[in-house]
Amino acid sequence: MDPETGRNRPLFPVAGQGQATASSGPQSLKRWRRRSALRLTPAVVTRLILAWSLLSLALAPFLDYPLIGAGGAVFALLYLGLLFLFPRLWLYAIPLAAVFPDFASYTGREFYTLLDLVVLVTIAGSLCFNRYHFQVLRPSPAVLGIEILLVFSLIGYGAWHTFVAPPGALTSAPWSASANAYMAVKGMLWALLLMPVYGHAMSRNKAATTRDLVAGCTAAACLLLIVGAAEFIASNTAGQAAPAAALYATSAYLGHYAGTPGALALLLIPLVLYNAVHQSGLLPVACGVVIANGLLLFLNGQPLALAATAATVLIYLGLESLAPALRRRCTQTALLTLPAIALLFVASVLAPGKVTAPDAAAPISAPPAAEASTVLGLLFGHGAGAIQQRDSRSFADIDIADQDGKSLLQLHPASAPELRSLIGQRIRLDSDDPYTLAFNARADEPARLAFLLCDGLPRQSRHNPQNCHLTEWALEGLPGQMNRYSAELEVADITAALPGGKRPNLLLLRNDSQGAAITLDSVAFITDELNVLRNSSFTDAFDLWLHHAPGRLGIGSNLYADLLYEAGALSVATLLGLLLLSLNRAYGARSASSLAPAFAAAACGIALLGLFASPLLSPRVALLFYAFLFANLIALRPLRADA
């Protein structure tokens, strides 16, 4: 996005052109006072009320968050203070938060995580410090298209309460909760709400804002590499010797909304290559990061993501080469990256048995014919979050019931083995002493309850997955009566059942009954008289527990089919129109330092990947995708003199 000031109007001054814009503390304080932030005009009062209201909502769930207590709130306040001193710090914080593991499988919180906190504190701080100005956004057809897309996406939205009371502890499986609608729209909504912050920063100092955004995205790409490498090492390391063993699965540390493998890297790669094209000294480093991401995709068996990566690099370098001064550098970058990615793609295709989900993702179930055939459903969709609920409605429910002041875990039966759901918690078997597995349960009719001790999440819907040790109980059908069950397990027997003699890091529960529901009031896994499970009586609902259903690994078909089902044909058409406008914007960019080619290439990369997968089901991917798309489409107008 480049500043545009209209016809015959002088360009608004930027840093180094008659105005001090350094971000040091004393100068920031003077600038804040000068811009009327402390003058209680109606506009300032309204802005401050909005800022503190938003900050209060953002901090409330983090006052007592699983594992970290009030640490999240302390972090947010520290970040807010740093944001006052360093106005462009958010250009680093948000890309890093988008790729940083939120450990949803540890905390049990799927819907409201660190990413939400960072985004909302950024917006609240910008409102409070007078850095949030809608007037920097110039009305245009593209802005109108963005507003239309948002309206279509919010039609049928049924979770408005989440904006007043952010989602907390789960009481049901995340894929069947009403807050799925919040997950479906928050990426787009947060991206749109960040645009006045970005527009203000670009209007004040375009060069520094561009530099910091590129640096932040490059740092995020490097962090993504580190996390991906750690996860790969952990999944291929015997036992728990490696420190990376905590990251036992991508879908675990990013929850059920991690998105398609390679999607986050795909968004960041054009910004990384911006370094190679515009700074000769960073050419080898930037190309190395891109090739390393390709290597990681190869190791994880993702040929389609590799193909989309090659296409993204080609689109970006093609758009940048339209500037004659950059053609030589673009050619050098292409020669360093494209052959390596192409070689990895060919090797990935030829490697036997390497292709894994979700590259070969397929919808679990088709929408009912009555829904698919309605005109309104075709034009406007079935509401945000409908994909998760549609594709999960056949899976067994797991929920928390409140009875006589006690929280009871209810495991409902599945109609078929591939539709079974599991709930569990991460464990660590450090001791070689026997472990006691104990629980209180009841069933209205005879039932079977399975406990699985696994090394990572089971990826198949088999009765006894290859990476798990299985223990089963036959429960008597005694309505209304809780019974105590227990068994002693030897560590040697557990490790003998796992490949490579690994020690398990997950304990999972599963209802194996054909038609009987099972109710539990507590679960314990005891060694040396210590229960290694936390929240084992479910008093805090599903905090610290994770949910898993192996059959859901293929949720979603492709970006366009899913968007058609959720938001309708008008939304799909609007999004495609915005993508074309973004490409046109990049094609017509006249500035050699413009970010338009990088933004357009990132959006096109996700659009291409979306032909085979559904990356925008992840709020992380959606946030970066829509932020880059919107940032490339909005046009600036100069700030007022008192801004």
C-alpha positions in Angstrom: 0.0 0.0 0.0 1.4 3.3 -1.0 0.3 6.8 0.2 -1.8 8.6 -2.3 -2.7 12.2 -1.7 -5.0 13.1 -4.6 -4.5 15.5 -7.4 -2.4 18.6 -7.1 -1.9 18.1 -3.3 1.4 18.0 -1.6 2.6 14.7 -0.2 2.2 14.6 3.6 5.6 15.0 5.2 7.3 11.8 6.5 10.3 11.1 8.7 13.4 13.1 7.7 11.3 15.7 5.9 10.7 18.5 8.3 9.2 16.5 11.1 10.7 14.3 13.9 9.2 10.8 14.0 11.6 8.9 16.2 10.0 6.4 18.4 12.0 7.1 21.6 10.1 7.5 24.9 10.4 11.3 25.6 9.6 12.1 21.9 6.7 9.7 21.9 5.3 11.4 25.0 5.6 14.9 23.5 4.1 13.8 20.3 1.2 12.1 22.1 0.5 15.3 24.0 0.8 17.4 20.9 -1.8 15.3 19.1 -4.5 16.1 21.6 -4.5 12.7 23.2 -4.8 14.3 26.7 -7.4 17.0 25.7 -10.8 15.7 26.7 -12.7 16.5 23.6 -15.7 14.4 22.7 -13.7 12.5 20.1 -10.9 11.8 22.5 -13.3 10.7 25.3 -15.1 8.3 22.9 -11.8 6.9 21.7 -10.6 6.3 25.2 -13.8 4.7 26.3 -13.6 2.3 23.3 -9.9 1.6 24.1 -10.4 0.7 27.7 -13.6 -1.3 27.0 -11.8 -3.3 24.4 -8.8 -3.7 26.7 -11.0 -4.9 29.6 -12.7 -7.5 27.4 -9.3 -8.7 26.0 -7.7 -9.1 29.5 -10.6 -10.7 31.3 -10.1 -14.3 30.1 -6.4 -14.0 30.8 -6.8 -13.0 34.5 -7.0 -16.8 35.3 -5.8 -18.7 32.2 -4.9 -22.4 32.4 -1.2 -23.1 33.1 -0.1 -19.4 33.2 -2.7 -17.9 35.6 -2.5 -14.1 35.3 0.7 -14.2 33.3 -1.2 -13.5 30.1 -2.7 -10.3 31.5 0.8 -9.2 32.8 2.2 -9.8 29.3 -0.6 -7.8 27.7 0.0 -4.8 30.0 3.8 -5.0 29.3 3.1 -5.1 25.6 0.8 -2.1 25.9 3.5 -0.1 27.6 6.1 -1.1 25.0 3.6 -0.2 22.3 3.4 3.3 23.7 7.1 3.7 23.5 7.6 1.9 20.1 4.5 2.6 17.9 5.5 0.1 15.3 6.2 -2.8 17.6 2.9 -4.4 16.6 4.4 -5.0 13.1 6.6 -7.6 14.8 4.2 -8.8 17.5 1.3 -9.8 15.3 3.2 -11.9 12.7 5.1 -13.6 15.5 1.9 -14.3 17.4 0.3 -15.8 14.2 2.9 -18.5 14.1 3.8 -18.9 17.8 2.3 -22.1 19.3 -0.7 -21.4 21.5 -0.5 -24.9 23.0 -4.3 -25.3 22.8 -3.9 -29.0 23.5 -2.3 -28.1 26.9 -4.6 -25.3 28.0 -7.8 -26.7 26.6 -8.7 -23.2 25.3 -9.3 -23.4 21.5 -11.2 -20.2 20.8 -9.5 -17.4 22.6 -5.7 -17.5 22.6 -2.6 -15.4 22.6 -3.2 -14.2 19.0 -6.6 -12.7 20.0 -4.9 -11.0 23.0 -2.1 -9.5 20.9 -4.5 -8.2 18.2 -7.0 -6.7 20.6 -4.4 -5.0 22.8 -2.8 -3.6 19.6 -6.1 -2.1 18.6 -6.9 -0.8 22.1 -3.4 0.7 22.4 -3.7 2.4 19.0 -7.1 3.9 20.1 -5.7 5.0 23.4 -2.5 6.6 21.9 -4.2 8.4 19.1 -2.9 6.1 16.3 -6.2 4.8 15.1 -7.7 7.0 12.4 -10.4 6.0 9.9 -9.8 9.2 7.9 -6.5 7.8 6.5 -8.5 5.3 4.5 -9.8 6.8 1.3 -13.1 5.5 0.0 -12.7 3.4 -3.2 -14.4 0.5 -5.0 -11.9 -1.8 -3.2 -12.9 -0.6 0.2 -16.6 -1.0 -0.8 -15.8 -4.6 -1.9 -14.1 -5.3 1.5 -17.2 -4.0 3.3 -19.5 -6.1 1.1 -17.4 -9.2 1.8 -17.6 -8.6 5.6 -21.4 -8.1 5.4 -21.9 -11.4 3.5 -19.6 -13.2 5.9 -21.6 -12.0 8.9 -25.0 -12.9 7.5 -26.3 -15.7 9.7 -23.6 -15.1 12.3 -25.0 -16.6 15.5 -22.2 -15.9 18.1 -22.5 -12.2 18.7 -22.1 -12.8 22.5 -18.5 -13.8 21.9 -17.6 -10.1 21.2 -19.0 -9.1 24.7 -17.9 -12.2 26.6 -14.9 -13.9 24.9 -15.0 -17.7 24.9 -13.5 -19.3 27.9 -13.4 -23.0 29.1 -15.1 -25.4 26.7 -18.1 -27.5 27.8 -18.3 -29.5 24.6 -16.1 -30.6 21.8 -14.7 -27.5 20.0 -16.0 -28.5 16.6 -19.6 -28.7 17.8 -19.6 -25.5 19.8 -21.5 -22.3 18.7 -18.2 -20.3 19.0 -17.1 -22.0 15.7 -18.8 -19.0 14.1 -16.4 -16.7 16.0 -13.5 -18.7 14.7 -14.8 -18.4 11.2 -15.0 -14.6 11.1 -12.4 -13.3 13.6 -9.5 -13.5 11.1 -11.2 -11.3 8.6 -12.6 -9.0 11.3 -9.3 -8.5 13.1 -7.6 -7.8 9.8 -10.1 -5.1 8.9 -9.9 -3.5 12.4 -6.1 -3.4 12.0 -6.2 -1.4 8.8 -6.6 2.1 10.4 -3.6 1.3 12.5 -1.6 0.2 9.5 -2.8 3.2 7.4 -1.8 5.6 10.2 1.7 4.1 10.4 2.1 4.2 6.6 1.0 7.8 6.4 3.4 8.9 9.1 6.5 7.0 7.9 6.1 4.7 5.0 9.8 3.6 4.8 10.0 2.6 8.4 6.7 0.9 8.4 7.6 -1.2 5.4 11.0 -2.1 6.9 9.4 -3.2 10.2 6.6 -5.2 8.6 9.1 -7.1 6.4 11.4 -7.7 9.3 8.5 -8.9 11.5 7.3 -11.3 8.8 10.8 -12.6 8.2 11.2 -13.2 11.9 7.9 -15.0 11.9 9.0 -17.2 9.0 12.2 -18.1 10.9 10.1 -19.0 14.0 7.8 -21.1 11.9 10.8 -23.0 10.6 12.1 -23.6 14.2 8.7 -24.8 15.4 8.2 -27.0 12.4 11.7 -28.5 12.7 11.1 -29.1 16.4 7.8 -30.9 15.8 9.4 -33.0 13.1 12.3 -34.0 15.3 9.9 -34.8 18.2 7.8 -37.0 16.0 10.9 -39.0 14.9 12.8 -39.2 18.2 12.6 -42.3 20.4 11.4 -41.7 23.9 11.3 -38.2 25.4 15.0 -37.4 25.2 14.5 -34.5 22.9 13.3 -31.1 24.4 11.1 -30.8 21.4 9.0 -33.7 22.5 6.5 -31.2 23.9 5.5 -30.3 20.4 4.1 -33.7 19.5 1.8 -32.8 16.6 1.1 -29.7 14.5 -2.7 -30.1 15.0 -2.0 -30.4 18.7 0.0 -27.3 19.5 -2.2 -25.2 17.2 -5.4 -26.9 18.1 -8.1 -27.9 15.6 -7.8 -24.7 13.7 -4.1 -25.0 12.6 -4.9 -24.8 8.9 -3.4 -26.5 6.0 0.4 -27.3 6.4 2.4 -24.7 4.5 -0.3 -22.1 4.5 1.4 -19.8 7.0 4.7 -20.2 5.3 3.1 -19.4 2.0 1.9 -16.1 3.3 5.2 -15.1 4.7 7.5 -16.2 1.8 6.9 -13.1 -0.4 7.8 -10.8 2.5 10.9 -12.9 3.1 11.9 -12.6 -0.6 11.3 -8.9 -0.4 14.6 -8.8 1.5 16.4 -10.7 -1.3 15.1 -8.4 -4.0 15.6 -5.1 -2.2 18.7 -5.8 -0.1 21.6 -7.6 -1.9 23.3 -8.6 1.4 20.2 -10.6 2.5 19.8 -12.5 -0.8 21.4 -15.8 0.4 19.7 -15.7 3.8 16.2 -15.0 2.4 16.5 -17.7 -0.3 17.8 -20.1 2.4 14.7 -19.5 4.5 12.4 -20.2 1.5 14.3 -23.4 0.6 14.2 -24.5 4.2 10.5 -24.1 4.3 10.2 -26.2 1.1 12.4 -28.9 2.7 10.1 -29.0 5.7 7.1 -29.4 3.4 8.9 -32.2 1.6 9.7 -34.0 4.9 6.1 -33.8 5.9 4.9 -35.1 2.5 3.1 -32.0 1.2 3.6 -31.9 -2.6 0.6 -29.6 -3.2 1.8 -27.1 -0.7 5.2 -27.2 -2.5 3.6 -26.6 -5.8 1.7 -23.6 -4.3 5.0 -22.3 -2.9 6.7 -22.4 -6.3 3.8 -20.6 -7.9 3.8 -18.0 -5.1 7.6 -17.3 -5.6 7.0 -17.1 -9.4 4.1 -14.7 -9.1 6.0 -12.4 -6.6 9.2 -12.3 -8.7 7.2 -11.8 -11.9 5.5 -8.8 -10.4 8.7 -7.3 -8.9 10.5 -7.7 -12.2 8.1 -5.2 -13.8 10.4 -2.6 -12.2 13.5 -2.5 -14.5 15.8 -1.7 -11.6 14.8 -5.0 -9.9 14.9 -7.4 -12.8 18.5 -8.6 -12.2 17.9 -9.2 -8.6 14.7 -11.0 -9.3 16.5 -13.3 -11.8 19.1 -14.1 -9.2 16.5 -14.9 -6.6 14.6 -17.1 -9.0 17.7 -19.1 -10.0 18.5 -19.7 -6.3 15.0 -20.8 -5.1 12.8 -22.1 -7.9 15.1 -25.1 -9.0 15.4 -26.3 -5.4 11.6 -26.1 -4.8 10.9 -27.8 -8.1 13.3 -30.6 -7.2 11.7 -31.0 -3.8 8.3 -31.1 -5.4 9.3 -33.9 -7.9 10.9 -35.9 -5.1 7.8 -35.5 -2.9 5.6 -36.7 -5.8 7.8 -39.7 -6.5 8.4 -40.7 -2.9 6.2 -43.6 -2.1 3.6 -43.1 0.7 4.7 -39.5 1.4 1.5 -37.7 0.6 -0.5 -37.1 3.8 -3.6 -35.3 4.9 -4.7 -32.6 4.6 -3.2 -32.3 1.1 -5.6 -35.0 0.1 -8.4 -33.6 2.2 -11.9 -34.5 1.4 -15.2 -33.5 3.1 -16.4 -35.9 5.7 -20.0 -35.5 4.8 -22.0 -33.7 2.1 -24.4 -31.0 3.0 -28.0 -32.1 3.1 -29.8 -31.8 -0.2 -32.4 -29.5 1.1 -29.8 -27.0 2.3 -27.8 -27.2 -0.9 -30.8 -26.7 -3.2 -32.2 -23.5 -1.6 -31.6 -20.2 -3.5 -30.9 -18.3 -0.3 -28.4 -20.9 0.8 -26.6 -20.7 -2.6 -26.5 -16.9 -2.6 -25.8 -16.1 1.1 -24.6 -19.4 2.5 -25.5 -21.2 5.7 -23.7 -19.0 8.2 -20.2 -18.6 9.6 -18.8 -21.8 11.2 -21.3 -24.0 9.3 -18.5 -26.1 7.7 -17.2 -27.3 11.1 -20.7 -28.0 12.3 -21.8 -29.7 9.1 -18.7 -32.0 8.8 -18.8 -32.8 12.5 -22.5 -33.5 13.2 -22.0 -37.2 12.7 -19.2 -37.5 15.2 -19.8 -38.7 18.8 -20.4 -35.8 21.2 -18.3 -35.2 24.3 -19.6 -32.7 26.8 -19.7 -31.6 30.4 -23.0 -31.9 32.4 -23.7 -30.1 35.7 -25.5 -32.4 38.1 -26.0 -31.5 41.8 -23.1 -29.1 41.7 -20.7 -31.7 40.2 -19.2 -31.6 36.7 -19.7 -34.8 34.9 -18.0 -35.9 31.7 -20.3 -37.5 29.2 -18.9 -39.7 26.4 -21.7 -40.3 23.8 -21.5 -43.4 21.5 -20.6 -43.1 17.8 -22.6 -44.7 15.0 -19.4 -46.1 13.4 -15.8 -46.6 14.6 -14.5 -43.8 12.3 -16.8 -41.3 13.9 -15.5 -41.8 17.5 -14.2 -38.8 19.4 -11.5 -38.9 22.1 -10.6 -36.6 25.0 -7.3 -36.7 26.8 -4.5 -34.9 28.4 -0.7 -34.7 28.0 1.2 -36.8 30.5 4.9 -37.5 31.2 6.0 -40.9 32.3 9.3 -40.2 34.1 9.1 -43.0 36.6 9.6 -46.7 36.0 7.3 -47.6 38.8 3.8 -49.0 38.1 1.0 -46.5 37.3 -2.5 -46.9 38.6 -5.3 -45.9 36.2 -8.5 -45.2 38.2 -11.9 -43.6 37.4 -15.5 -43.4 38.6 -18.1 -44.1 35.9 -21.6 -45.2 35.2 -23.6 -46.4 32.2 -27.3 -47.0 31.8 -26.6 -50.2 29.9 -23.5 -52.4 29.4 -20.7 -50.3 27.7 -17.0 -50.4 26.9 -14.6 -47.7 27.8 -11.1 -47.5 26.3 -8.0 -45.8 27.6 -5.2 -45.2 25.1 -1.6 -44.2 26.1 -0.2 -42.8 22.9 3.0 -41.3 21.5 1.4 -38.4 19.7 -2.2 -38.2 18.4 -3.6 -41.3 16.8 -4.0 -40.6 13.1 -6.2 -43.6 12.2 -9.7 -44.5 13.4 -8.5 -48.0 14.2 -9.6 -49.8 17.4 -5.9 -50.0 18.5 -3.8 -47.4 16.7 -0.2 -48.3 16.0 1.2 -45.6 18.2 -0.9 -46.4 21.3 -1.2 -48.9 24.2 -4.9 -49.9 24.7 -6.6 -50.7 27.9 -10.3 -51.5 27.9 -13.0 -51.9 30.6 -16.4 -53.5 30.3 -18.8 -51.4 32.4 -22.0 -52.8 33.9 -25.3 -51.2 33.1 -26.3 -49.7 36.4 -28.4 -46.5 35.9 -27.7 -43.7 38.4 -24.9 -45.5 40.2 -21.2 -44.5 40.0 -18.7 -47.4 40.2 -15.0 -47.3 40.9 -12.6 -49.0 38.5 -8.9 -49.2 38.6 -6.0 -51.2 37.2 -2.2 -51.2 37.6 -0.1 -50.7 34.4 3.6 -51.6 34.0 5.8 -49.1 32.1 7.5 -52.0 30.4 4.2 -53.3 29.0 3.2 -49.8 27.8 6.5 -49.1 26.0 6.5 -52.5 24.4 3.3 -51.7 22.6 4.6 -48.5 21.1 6.9 -48.3 18.0 10.6 -47.9 18.9 9.9 -48.4 22.6 8.8 -44.8 23.0 7.1 -43.6 26.1 3.6 -42.2 25.7 2.9 -38.5 26.1 -0.9 -38.6 25.8 -3.6 -40.3 27.8 -6.9 -40.5 25.8 -10.4 -41.8 26.7 -12.8 -43.2 24.1 -16.3 -44.7 24.3 -16.2 -47.9 22.3 -19.9 -48.8 22.9 -22.4 -49.3 20.1 -25.2 -47.4 21.8 -24.5 -46.7 25.4 -23.4 -43.3 26.8 -20.8 -43.3 29.6 -20.6 -40.7 32.4 -17.5 -40.1 34.5 -17.0 -37.8 37.5 -13.2 -38.2 37.8 -10.2 -39.8 36.1 -6.8 -40.4 37.8 -3.4 -41.7 36.6 -1.4 -42.2 39.7 2.3 -42.9 40.5 3.8 -42.6 44.0 0.4 -41.5 45.3 0.4 -38.5 42.9 -2.2 -38.0 40.2 -0.4 -36.7 37.1 -3.7 -35.5 35.5 -4.8 -32.0 36.2 -8.4 -30.9 36.4 -9.2 -34.6 36.7 -12.7 -33.9 38.2 -13.6 -31.5 35.4 -14.4 -28.7 37.8 -13.0 -26.3 35.3 -14.8 -27.9 32.4 -12.4 -28.9 29.7 -9.5 -26.7 30.8 -6.2 -28.6 30.3 -7.9 -31.3 28.2 -7.7 -31.8 24.5 -10.2 -33.2 22.0 -9.4 -35.3 19.0 -11.2 -37.3 16.3 -9.0 -39.0 13.8 -11.8 -39.1 11.2 -11.9 -35.3 11.2 -8.4 -34.9 9.7 -9.9 -34.3 6.3 -12.4 -31.6 7.3 -13.0 -29.1 4.5 -12.9 -29.7 0.8 -11.4 -26.5 -0.7 -11.5 -22.9 0.0 -14.1 -22.0 -2.6 -16.5 -24.8 -1.8 -16.3 -24.1 1.9 -16.8 -20.3 1.4 -19.7 -21.1 -0.9 -21.3 -23.2 1.7 -20.7 -20.7 4.6 -21.0 -17.3 3.0 -22.6 -18.0 -0.4 -21.9 -17.4 -4.1 -21.9 -13.6 -3.7 -19.2 -13.8 -1.1 -17.0 -16.0 -3.4 -17.5 -13.6 -6.3 -16.6 -10.6 -4.1 -13.4 -12.4 -2.9 -12.3 -13.2 -6.4 -13.0 -9.7 -7.4 -10.8 -8.4 -4.6 -8.0 -10.8 -5.6 -8.1 -9.5 -9.1 -8.0 -5.9 -7.8 -5.0 -6.8 -5.7 -3.2 -8.2 -8.7 -4.0 -5.1 -10.7 -2.7 -2.9 -7.9 0.6 -4.9 -7.8 0.8 -4.7 -11.6 0.4 -1.0 -11.6 2.7 -0.2 -8.7 5.1 2.5 -9.6 7.3 2.5 -6.5 10.3 0.2 -6.5 9.9 -0.2 -2.7 6.1 -1.0 -2.8 4.8 -4.0 -0.9 2.0 -4.5 -3.4 3.7 -7.4 -5.2 4.4 -9.2 -2.0 0.9 -8.7 -0.7 -0.7 -9.8 -4.0 1.6 -12.9 -4.3 0.8 -14.0 -0.8 -2.9 -13.7 -1.4 -2.7 -15.5 -4.7 -0.6 -18.3 -3.1 -3.5 -19.0 -0.7 -6.0 -18.8 -3.5 -4.1 -21.5 -5.4 -3.6 -23.7 -2.4 -7.4 -23.2 -1.8 -8.1 -25.3 -4.9 -7.0 -28.4 -3.0 -7.5 -27.5 0.6 -9.3 -25.1 3.0 -6.6 -23.0 4.6 -8.9 -20.2 5.7 -10.5 -22.5 8.3 -7.6 -21.4 10.4 -8.0 -18.0 12.0 -4.2 -17.5 12.0 -4.1 -18.1 8.2 -7.2 -16.0 7.7 -5.8 -13.1 9.7 -2.6 -12.8 7.6 -4.4 -13.5 4.3 -7.0 -10.8 4.8 -4.6 -8.3 6.3 -2.3 -8.6 3.3 -5.2 -8.5 0.9 -6.9 -5.5 2.6 -3.5 -3.6 3.0 -2.9 -3.9 -0.7 -6.3 -2.5 -1.6 -6.8 0.4 0.7 -5.6 3.9 -0.4 -4.3 6.5 1.9 -5.1 10.2 2.3 -3.0 12.6 4.4 -3.5 12.9 8.1 -4.9 16.1 9.6 -2.3 18.5 10.9 -3.3 17.7 14.5 -3.0 14.0 14.0 
